[in-house]
């Protein structure tokens, strides 16, 4: 379950920001997670609640925004949104797609006190 490691890394980032920006508590963490990132949002939520215990983010709400991915077919030039790896071009059925976005994860922002 790599979501546990991801949550630990998130808490490290949050704790560092708490020191840099002098806040005591995090109310909400907003995450952007690409649809192709191989991150399970529900597993991330579960791990977040566990990993944040005893930190400035304990009890914080985790909001997840799924980010789309776009693909352009190298064969016919068609462009479309994709939501999983291995998707074929809807126009020509080809599999030579150039993907843009949808594979990243980042902390978008936080509400803090």
Phi, psi and omega in degrees: 000096181286347177299328178297314177296319178300317179295320177299318177295320177300316181296322176301315179297315180298316180296320178297318179293326177299320178291312183296321186255003176057050171250157186256335188209144177252127178269315185218139172241124177255122181249139169256125182231120180292146181295342180256013186281351182064028176252128178271112183305318181293322176294322178296316178300315180300311181294323182301315179299325180283313186289332183278352179303131179080011180242176177294345181261007180300129180082359181291150176274135177254115177256131183243127176249121179279129182259133182285166173238146177244151178222145175238128181283128178289338183277313185243351178085000180295147178239143179198163174281144175233153181233006176201158178291149176082010179292139177269156176296131179288334183281314186238353180082001180290161181244011180266077184254137171264117182270143176230119176075181176083001183243012184246166176220135178206155172281116181284309177195174181219147169260124186229164175225000000 
